Amino acid sequence: MDVTGKRVSIIGAGKSGIAAAELLKREGAEVLLSELGRIGEKEVLSLQEKQIRFEEAGHSENVCDADFCIISPGIPPSALVVKTMQARGIPLYSEIEIASCFCKARIVGITGTDGKTTTATLVHRICEEDGLQQGYRSYSVGNIGVPFASMVREMNSADVAVVELSSYQLERCFTFRPDVAVLTNISPDHLDRYEHDMQLYADAKFRIFMNQSGNDTLVYNSDDSLLRAHFSGAADRFPFSILPFGKEPAPEGGVDRRLVLLDGDSIVVRQASGEERLLGTSEFLKKSFRGRHNISNVLAAVAAARALGIKNDSICSALREFRGVEHRQEFVKTINGADWVNDSKATNINAMRQAIEAVPSTALLIAGGRDKGNDYDSIADLVRNKVSLLIAIGESKAKIASFFDGIVALKVAASLEEAVLFASEAVLPGQTVLFSPGCASFDMFKNFEERGQCFKQCVHRLPL
């Protein structure tokens, strides 16, 4: 992609916006970085040093003097600046789209409602293990926290870019084409952005494979009813290879098309020469990485690795050594016989359900934050049977308390710190205190990482 002399506006000075600005500046574009709020002092000094034009505290008319624009994924389609640019016919792209145009490496794109961060981390670790033997590097980028644009110039054709993708990032992708695309699952989330229409949300996820061709592979979770229905009989409808995985038994009477699956306690790969056992679940599931949902994440990672041509030794070695991902059902500490678990990344109901199911006994659940249109009906019975006390926090605490009144014992806390204190006073040996908000973090915190760090700090301050 030749951007020499192109005028580019970048809306949003977060990590991905700044990374895109730096990449395009180095490639010869005339860049204007525009931020509605304030840009940090450190970032301002860096932009000045790199001679990147920027503005803050509002978007001026200058942003419309552009050949194309890059929009931060956090800026909704309804934003005035987006509407203005669309009305003037200015093409709008995501940082992922632009970075991919400069990418020489093989790309593994991973999206889904839940499990994408864990799956992306697993694939990255497997590629790192294999890369040590085969002489290539693996890069973990995208929604996982490292902008694609910040690393893309370092990559060569032998390397692998493992790109975690949110629906927001995919909305503005038009030519992005992963060599391997992974769909972990699709369940209700972000419906406030998608007009409470699940199909609009699913369509954004499906953009991950829209440009794939004959040499590419799509990996999808056949346990997910929406994905199973969408790809049923897909062999004749799509030009790329399709590799389904699943941990649940195939539907009775249907054709079992899964190529990576759970057979009893074993991960099995089907190939032309027969079935091949890789390893048992007891070899990778542990206190820091537990829950049946994580078997699905492992199956997805195995399928992606096999699509890349990675051998079993590297796959199994990486899986055996894996200890989980921070803020994803992260074991924090055992205090007086009770485990404390940080699941701050759980920003929707399905993730909360998976976390509750993974608790080996009963849980004291801390939940709440900024509601995204949550419907708690689907977990009401699970909470009734598995949770001894629900402590509600954040903007959604009144909604949570109202729904679960009469289902479970309730407390409402004014802060996360107070919620941890309430839990410490009520928890019994053998129970688990689970912080799984089921909501976004933006009511009280900058992001889910900051929220998770706060929870862990509160736990570590508790007396032993």
NUVEXVO-799388 format. One line per 4 residues: their letters; for each residue x, y, z of C-alpha. Coordinates in nm, 4 decimals, always signed. Layout:
<recs>
a) X Y Z | ... .
</recs>
This chain:
<recs>
mdvt) +0.0000 +0.0000 +0.0000 | +0.1477 +0.3310 -0.1067 | +0.0334 +0.6164 +0.1174 | +0.3043 +0.8629 +0.0178 .
gkrv) +0.1562 +1.2116 +0.0210 | -0.1888 +1.0875 +0.1244 | -0.3761 +1.3061 +0.3739 | -0.4940 +1.0879 +0.6614 .
siig) -0.7059 +1.1842 +0.9612 | -0.6974 +0.9572 +1.2635 | -0.9856 +0.9962 +1.5055 | -0.8991 +0.8875 +1.8588 .
agks) -0.5590 +0.9127 +2.0267 | -0.5627 +0.5858 +2.2140 | -0.2923 +0.3234 +2.1660 | -0.4169 +0.2055 +1.8278 .
giaa) -0.4681 +0.5592 +1.6952 | -0.1184 +0.6701 +1.7934 | +0.0317 +0.3494 +1.6491 | -0.1509 +0.4059 +1.3197 .
aell) -0.0315 +0.7675 +1.3112 | +0.3296 +0.6635 +1.3636 | +0.3099 +0.3886 +1.1004 | +0.1543 +0.6110 +0.8355 .
kreg) +0.3904 +0.8990 +0.9104 | +0.6885 +0.6676 +0.8548 | +0.5289 +0.5497 +0.5289 | +0.5097 +0.9055 +0.3973 .
aevl) +0.1514 +1.0075 +0.4695 | +0.0443 +1.3531 +0.5913 | -0.1193 +1.2654 +0.9239 | -0.3528 +1.4542 +1.1555 .
lsel) -0.4336 +1.2832 +1.4866 | -0.7514 +1.4216 +1.6431 | -0.8743 +1.3532 +1.9980 | -1.2059 +1.4603 +2.1486 .
grig) -1.0551 +1.4683 +2.4980 | -0.7026 +1.5348 +2.6156 | -0.3862 +1.3543 +2.5056 | -0.1431 +1.2469 +2.7764 .
ekev) +0.1692 +1.4518 +2.8330 | +0.4010 +1.1621 +2.7463 | +0.2128 +1.0964 +2.4229 | +0.2194 +1.4659 +2.3289 .
lslq) +0.5977 +1.4780 +2.3654 | +0.6330 +1.1659 +2.1495 | +0.4045 +1.3053 +1.8779 | +0.5983 +1.6314 +1.8734 .
ekqi) +0.9287 +1.4460 +1.8492 | +0.7991 +1.2440 +1.5537 | +0.6542 +1.5602 +1.3925 | +0.3020 +1.4202 +1.3826 .
rfee) +0.0309 +1.6858 +1.3712 | -0.2351 +1.6499 +1.6376 | -0.5259 +1.8299 +1.7968 | -0.7087 +1.7679 +2.1228 .
aghs) -1.0206 +1.8792 +2.3102 | -1.2354 +1.8457 +1.9989 | -1.2374 +1.7594 +1.6299 | -1.1832 +2.0570 +1.4022 .
envc) -1.2922 +2.1000 +1.0413 | -0.9381 +1.9959 +0.9447 | -1.0196 +1.6277 +0.9987 | -1.2339 +1.6395 +0.6858 .
dadf) -0.9377 +1.7482 +0.4731 | -0.8402 +1.3850 +0.4192 | -0.8120 +1.1170 +0.1527 | -0.9182 +0.8632 +0.4136 .
ciis) -0.9682 +0.8357 +0.7878 | -0.8897 +0.5814 +1.0589 | -1.1513 +0.5561 +1.3324 | -1.0808 +0.4272 +1.6833 .
pgip) -1.2920 +0.1142 +1.7507 | -1.4381 +0.2779 +2.0616 | -1.6038 +0.5569 +1.8593 | -1.9606 +0.4485 +1.7742 .
psal) -2.1070 +0.4799 +1.4226 | -2.3544 +0.7342 +1.5629 | -2.0794 +0.9830 +1.6575 | -2.1088 +1.3223 +1.4866 .
vvkt) -1.7548 +1.3097 +1.3463 | -1.8296 +0.9718 +1.1848 | -2.1572 +1.0942 +1.0358 | -1.9869 +1.4089 +0.9038 .
mqar) -1.7109 +1.2157 +0.7283 | -1.9538 +0.9661 +0.5812 | -2.1670 +1.2513 +0.4464 | -1.8573 +1.3910 +0.2728 .
gipl) -1.7639 +1.0561 +0.1219 | -1.4393 +1.0107 +0.3164 | -1.3464 +0.6394 +0.3448 | -1.3319 +0.5188 +0.7059 .
ysei) -1.1015 +0.2323 +0.8085 | -0.9867 +0.0603 +1.1262 | -0.6273 +0.0472 +1.2453 | -0.6394 -0.3298 +1.1798 .
eias) -0.7335 -0.2745 +0.8152 | -0.4489 -0.0299 +0.7541 | -0.1874 -0.2333 +0.9423 | -0.2777 -0.5477 +0.7484 .
cfck) -0.1956 -0.3677 +0.4230 | +0.1683 -0.3525 +0.5355 | +0.1829 -0.7024 +0.6850 | +0.4234 -0.9550 +0.5290 .
ariv) +0.3643 -1.2205 +0.7968 | +0.1076 -1.4984 +0.7967 | -0.2020 -1.3802 +0.9831 | -0.4156 -1.5741 +1.2285 .
gitg) -0.7265 -1.3659 +1.3006 | -0.9296 -1.4612 +1.6071 | -1.2710 -1.3264 +1.7018 | -1.5788 -1.4307 +1.8976 .
tdgk) -1.7839 -1.3118 +2.1909 | -1.5853 -1.5043 +2.4508 | -1.2558 -1.6874 +2.4589 | -1.0783 -1.4879 +2.1908 .
ttta) -0.8080 -1.3509 +2.4216 | -0.7337 -1.6897 +2.5748 | -0.7407 -1.8572 +2.2327 | -0.5160 -1.5885 +2.0838 .
tlvh) -0.2706 -1.6260 +2.3718 | -0.2681 -2.0045 +2.3304 | -0.2048 -1.9787 +1.9556 | +0.0731 -1.7260 +2.0181 .
rice) +0.2400 -1.9521 +2.2768 | +0.2187 -2.2503 +2.0397 | +0.3703 -2.0439 +1.7574 | +0.6448 -1.9215 +1.9894 .
edgl) +0.7265 -2.2821 +2.0788 | +0.7259 -2.3874 +1.7137 | +0.9157 -2.0752 +1.6083 | +1.2072 -2.1677 +1.8328 .
qqgy) +1.2462 -2.4865 +1.6274 | +1.1589 -2.3486 +1.2848 | +1.3234 -2.0070 +1.3038 | +1.0324 -1.7622 +1.2921 .
rsys) +0.8740 -1.5178 +1.5356 | +0.5187 -1.4871 +1.6620 | +0.3531 -1.1525 +1.7398 | +0.0445 -1.1189 +1.9610 .
vgni) -0.1417 -0.8037 +1.8537 | -0.4829 -0.6427 +1.8125 | -0.7585 -0.6301 +2.0703 | -0.5307 -0.8151 +2.3135 .
gvpf) -0.3641 -0.4802 +2.3888 | -0.0738 -0.4332 +2.1450 | -0.1720 -0.2394 +1.8309 | -0.1133 -0.4291 +1.5062 .
asmv) +0.0258 -0.1095 +1.3532 | +0.2961 -0.0824 +1.6201 | +0.4535 -0.4177 +1.5288 | +0.3783 -0.4748 +1.1613 .
remn) +0.7024 -0.3260 +1.0237 | +0.9061 -0.5774 +1.2275 | +0.7417 -0.8811 +1.0679 | +0.8731 -1.0824 +0.7755 .
sadv) +0.7087 -1.3455 +0.5570 | +0.8105 -1.6394 +0.7788 | +0.6573 -1.4857 +1.0929 | +0.3058 -1.5209 +1.2328 .
avve) +0.0832 -1.2329 +1.3450 | -0.1800 -1.3588 +1.5901 | -0.4456 -1.0864 +1.5752 | -0.7279 -1.0754 +1.8281 .
lssy) -1.0249 -0.8912 +1.6773 | -1.3308 -0.7304 +1.8304 | -1.6470 -0.6713 +1.6311 | -1.5732 -0.2978 +1.6550 .
qler) -1.2373 -0.3452 +1.4829 | -1.3878 -0.5647 +1.2120 | -1.6612 -0.3127 +1.1273 | -1.4115 -0.0977 +0.9351 .
cftf) -1.2175 -0.3807 +0.7703 | -1.2632 -0.4185 +0.3943 | -0.9559 -0.5983 +0.2541 | -0.8243 -0.7652 +0.5729 .
rpdv) -0.7580 -1.1317 +0.4935 | -0.6226 -1.3750 +0.7543 | -0.4550 -1.6955 +0.6411 | -0.6372 -1.8624 +0.9305 .
avlt) -0.9585 -1.7160 +1.0751 | -1.1007 -1.8409 +1.4054 | -1.4550 -1.7919 +1.5357 | -1.4737 -1.8985 +1.9005 .
nisp) -1.8483 -1.8427 +1.9544 | -2.1204 -1.5807 +1.9139 | -2.3564 -1.4920 +2.1985 | -2.5364 -1.1686 +2.2968 .
dhld) -2.2950 -0.8820 +2.3643 | -2.2602 -0.5137 +2.2715 | -2.6252 -0.5142 +2.1684 | -2.6504 -0.1490 +2.2692 .
ryeh) -2.4197 -0.0758 +1.9731 | -2.5960 -0.3126 +1.7324 | -2.9533 -0.1864 +1.7768 | -3.0302 -0.4940 +1.9934 .
dmql) -3.0063 -0.7033 +1.6749 | -2.8010 -1.0230 +1.7107 | -2.7709 -1.0580 +1.3338 | -2.6012 -0.7196 +1.3019 .
yada) -2.3567 -0.8243 +1.5728 | -2.2924 -1.1610 +1.4051 | -2.2450 -0.9932 +1.0671 | -1.9683 -0.7773 +1.2132 .
kfri) -1.7924 -1.0929 +1.3384 | -1.8378 -1.2653 +1.0011 | -1.6301 -0.9954 +0.8324 | -1.3253 -1.1891 +0.9534 .
fmnq) -1.3593 -1.4380 +0.6668 | -1.5141 -1.2247 +0.3925 | -1.1883 -1.1975 +0.1945 | -1.0517 -1.5466 +0.2523 .
sgnd) -0.9734 -1.7515 -0.0574 | -0.8642 -2.0992 -0.1657 | -0.5450 -2.1298 +0.0378 | -0.7002 -1.9983 +0.3598 .
tlvy) -0.8710 -2.1779 +0.6481 | -1.1699 -2.0903 +0.8638 | -1.1819 -2.2517 +1.2096 | -1.5180 -2.2394 +1.3888 .
nsdd) -1.6856 -2.3762 +1.7005 | -1.9458 -2.6334 +1.5970 | -2.0874 -2.6375 +1.9523 | -2.2207 -2.2854 +1.8909 .
sllr) -2.5700 -2.3160 +1.7439 | -2.5496 -1.9883 +1.5501 | -2.2165 -2.0813 +1.3906 | -2.3258 -2.4399 +1.3266 .
ahfs) -2.6360 -2.3191 +1.1433 | -2.4399 -2.0606 +0.9429 | -2.1763 -2.3048 +0.8203 | -2.4000 -2.6079 +0.7740 .
gaad) -2.3243 -2.7457 +0.4282 | -2.0729 -2.4668 +0.3814 | -1.8213 -2.6690 +0.1812 | -1.9891 -2.5743 -0.1450 .
rfpf) -2.0597 -2.2127 -0.0491 | -1.7146 -2.0893 +0.0493 | -1.3837 -2.0986 -0.1428 | -1.1653 -2.1627 +0.1630 .
silp) -1.1064 -2.4698 +0.3816 | -1.3384 -2.5086 +0.6803 | -1.2136 -2.6726 +0.9998 | -1.4815 -2.7210 +1.2691 .
fgke) -1.3960 -2.8054 +1.6295 | -1.6127 -2.8975 +1.9267 | -1.6157 -3.0540 +2.2706 | -1.9808 -3.1635 +2.2795 .
pape) -2.1126 -3.4796 +2.1086 | -2.2297 -3.4240 +1.7524 | -2.6084 -3.3698 +1.7167 | -2.7865 -3.7030 +1.6979 .
ggvd) -2.8604 -3.8080 +1.3431 | -2.6328 -3.5415 +1.1983 | -2.3016 -3.5793 +1.0198 | -2.0058 -3.5239 +1.2530 .
rrlv) -1.7775 -3.2924 +1.0566 | -1.5512 -3.1906 +1.3459 | -1.1816 -3.2267 +1.2716 | -1.0586 -3.1330 +1.6210 .
lldg) -1.2695 -3.2628 +1.9071 | -1.2919 -3.3878 +2.2628 | -1.3237 -3.7642 +2.2852 | -1.3740 -3.8616 +2.6473 .
dsiv) -1.0809 -3.6956 +2.8214 | -0.8636 -3.6576 +2.5111 | -0.8049 -3.3933 +2.2454 | -0.8303 -3.5764 +1.9135 .
vrqa) -0.7443 -3.4629 +1.5595 | -0.9090 -3.6350 +1.2659 | -0.7158 -3.6672 +0.9450 | -0.7227 -3.8840 +0.6336 .
sgee) -0.4995 -4.1473 +0.7956 | -0.7251 -4.1782 +1.1021 | -0.7749 -4.0241 +1.4446 | -0.4766 -3.8950 +1.6377 .
rllg) -0.4785 -3.8355 +2.0167 | -0.2809 -3.5287 +2.1197 | -0.3151 -3.5090 +2.4996 | -0.5616 -3.5447 +2.7846 .
tsef) -0.7421 -3.2530 +2.9458 | -0.5717 -3.3260 +3.2793 | -0.2432 -3.2325 +3.1129 | -0.3442 -2.8681 +3.0639 .
lkks) -0.6355 -2.7918 +3.2983 | -0.5186 -2.6686 +3.6406 | -0.6171 -2.4287 +3.9179 | -0.4954 -2.1281 +3.7173 .
frgr) -0.6603 -2.2521 +3.3955 | -0.9822 -2.4384 +3.4627 | -1.3374 -2.4709 +3.3372 | -1.4985 -2.6666 +3.0581 .
hnis) -1.5142 -2.3567 +2.8390 | -1.1332 -2.3543 +2.8318 | -1.1399 -2.6933 +2.6599 | -1.3139 -2.5122 +2.3734 .
nvla) -1.0389 -2.2504 +2.3691 | -0.7751 -2.5237 +2.3555 | -0.9581 -2.6999 +2.0708 | -0.9716 -2.3720 +1.8777 .
avaa) -0.5996 -2.3150 +1.9308 | -0.5131 -2.6698 +1.8260 | -0.7222 -2.6324 +1.5103 | -0.5544 -2.3021 +1.4221 .
aral) -0.2094 -2.4471 +1.4876 | -0.2797 -2.7472 +1.2678 | -0.4049 -2.5151 +0.9935 | -0.0640 -2.3427 +1.0131 .
gikn) +0.1087 -2.6772 +0.9754 | +0.2494 -2.6843 +1.3306 | +0.3454 -3.0271 +1.4602 | +0.2049 -3.1928 +1.7687 .
dsic) +0.5210 -3.1677 +1.9796 | +0.5078 -2.7869 +1.9804 | +0.1313 -2.7841 +2.0377 | +0.1412 -3.0212 +2.3333 .
salr) +0.4465 -2.8606 +2.4937 | +0.2864 -2.5142 +2.4861 | -0.0458 -2.6415 +2.6228 | +0.1155 -2.8259 +2.9116 .
efrg) +0.3038 -2.5132 +3.0186 | +0.0098 -2.2714 +2.9845 | -0.1015 -2.1042 +3.3088 | -0.3937 -1.8914 +3.1920 .
vehr) -0.4348 -1.5221 +3.1077 | -0.4466 -1.2283 +3.3447 | -0.8012 -1.1098 +3.4307 | -0.9545 -1.4243 +3.2756 .
qefv) -1.0581 -1.6430 +3.5699 | -0.7196 -1.5622 +3.7165 | -0.6464 -1.7318 +4.0477 | -0.5341 -1.4564 +4.2863 .
ktin) -0.4914 -1.6075 +4.6314 | -0.6219 -1.8525 +4.8896 | -0.7165 -1.6873 +5.2207 | -0.8377 -1.8972 +5.5146 .
gadw) -0.9263 -2.1845 +5.2834 | -1.1214 -1.9731 +5.0308 | -1.0023 -1.9029 +4.6763 | -1.0223 -1.5535 +4.5232 .
vnds) -1.0579 -1.5338 +4.1446 | -1.0243 -1.2278 +3.9192 | -1.2430 -1.2499 +3.6080 | -1.2538 -0.8797 +3.5256 .
katn) -1.2506 -0.9566 +3.1522 | -1.6015 -1.1028 +3.1870 | -1.7974 -0.8156 +3.0326 | -2.1044 -1.0125 +2.9239 .
inam) -2.3439 -1.2710 +3.0633 | -2.1993 -1.5692 +2.8783 | -1.8521 -1.5042 +3.0217 | -2.0021 -1.4704 +3.3701 .
rqai) -2.1887 -1.7987 +3.3263 | -1.8695 -1.9790 +3.2221 | -1.6873 -1.8429 +3.5268 | -1.9604 -1.9506 +3.7699 .
eavp) -1.9721 -2.2982 +3.6126 | -1.5931 -2.3296 +3.6522 | -1.6073 -2.2744 +4.0295 | -1.5668 -2.6190 +4.1901 .
stal) -1.7992 -2.5502 +4.4857 | -2.0185 -2.2524 +4.5780 | -1.9285 -1.8944 +4.4919 | -1.9678 -1.5487 +4.6364 .
liag) -2.0149 -1.3443 +4.3204 | -1.9147 -0.9780 +4.2782 | -2.0827 -0.8422 +3.9644 | -2.1842 -0.5189 +3.7988 .
grdk) -2.0569 -0.2226 +3.6023 | -2.1842 -0.0515 +3.2895 | -2.4722 -0.2539 +3.1509 | -2.4669 -0.3414 +2.7790 .
gndy) -2.8268 -0.4546 +2.7543 | -2.7826 -0.7621 +2.9745 | -3.0604 -1.0181 +3.0144 | -2.9976 -1.2210 +3.3312 .
dsia) -3.2704 -1.4815 +3.2678 | -3.0238 -1.7307 +3.1206 | -2.8171 -1.7518 +3.4410 | -3.0921 -1.7228 +3.7024 .
dlvr) -3.1016 -2.0967 +3.7813 | -2.7219 -2.1220 +3.7812 | -2.6951 -1.8357 +4.0307 | -2.9687 -1.9858 +4.2481 .
nkvs) -2.7869 -2.3210 +4.2646 | -2.4221 -2.2137 +4.2691 | -2.3986 -1.8674 +4.4334 | -2.4413 -1.8152 +4.8067 .
llia) -2.4104 -1.4345 +4.7991 | -2.4236 -1.1844 +4.5130 | -2.2610 -0.8453 +4.5742 | -2.3679 -0.5858 +4.3172 .
iges) -2.1536 -0.2858 +4.2215 | -2.1406 -0.0066 +3.9648 | -2.4034 +0.1593 +3.7490 | -2.5959 -0.1656 +3.7078 .
kaki) -2.6172 -0.2524 +4.0784 | -2.9836 -0.1536 +4.1053 | -3.0776 -0.3597 +3.7977 | -2.8845 -0.6620 +3.9275 .
asff) -3.0307 -0.6324 +4.2775 | -3.3813 -0.5992 +4.1380 | -3.3520 -0.9015 +3.9101 | -3.1893 -1.1377 +4.1614 .
dgiv) -3.4031 -1.0354 +4.4589 | -3.5546 -1.3575 +4.5898 | -3.3136 -1.5746 +4.3872 | -2.9977 -1.5293 +4.5942 .
alkv) -2.8811 -1.3450 +4.9060 | -2.7843 -0.9909 +4.8027 | -2.5663 -0.7026 +4.9088 | -2.5079 -0.3728 +4.7281 .
aasl) -2.1649 -0.2132 +4.7565 | -2.0681 +0.1464 +4.6892 | -1.7283 +0.0470 +4.5477 | -1.5222 -0.2529 +4.4499 .
eeav) -1.3193 -0.2077 +4.7673 | -1.6353 -0.2328 +4.9767 | -1.7511 -0.5371 +4.7802 | -1.4237 -0.7179 +4.8574 .
lfas) -1.4666 -0.6317 +5.2252 | -1.8259 -0.7649 +5.2261 | -1.7085 -1.0866 +5.0590 | -1.4221 -1.1353 +5.3047 .
eavl) -1.6670 -1.1131 +5.5954 | -1.9070 -1.3709 +5.4465 | -1.6922 -1.6310 +5.2657 | -1.6387 -1.9749 +5.4193 .
pgqt) -1.3480 -2.2187 +5.3763 | -1.3870 -2.4199 +5.0565 | -1.5843 -2.1455 +4.8789 | -1.4647 -1.9142 +4.6013 .
vlfs) -1.4987 -1.5381 +4.5823 | -1.5486 -1.4756 +4.2104 | -1.5168 -1.1285 +4.0643 | -1.6962 -1.1700 +3.7311 .
pgca) -1.8695 -0.8389 +3.6513 | -2.0685 -0.9363 +3.3410 | -2.0594 -0.5665 +3.2493 | -1.8238 -0.3114 +3.0962 .
sfdm) -1.5787 -0.1326 +3.3247 | -1.6188 +0.2252 +3.2049 | -1.8486 +0.3417 +3.4829 | -1.5714 +0.3221 +3.7437 .
fknf) -1.2498 +0.2298 +3.5632 | -1.0515 +0.3135 +3.2503 | -1.0683 -0.0464 +3.1273 | -1.1102 -0.4034 +3.2501 .
eerg) -0.7366 -0.4305 +3.3189 | -0.7457 -0.1420 +3.5663 | -1.0581 -0.2937 +3.7236 | -0.8885 -0.6306 +3.7631 .
qcfk) -0.5764 -0.4749 +3.9121 | -0.7917 -0.2909 +4.1658 | -0.9623 -0.6160 +4.2662 | -0.6288 -0.7950 +4.3103 .
qcvh) -0.4861 -0.5099 +4.5163 | -0.7923 -0.5180 +4.7436 | -0.7538 -0.8941 +4.7907 | -0.3826 -0.8720 +4.8683 .
rlpl) -0.4578 -0.6108 +5.1370 | -0.6900 -0.8485 +5.3221 | -0.5513 -1.0004 +5.6444 | -0.4494 -1.3653 +5.6218 .
</recs>
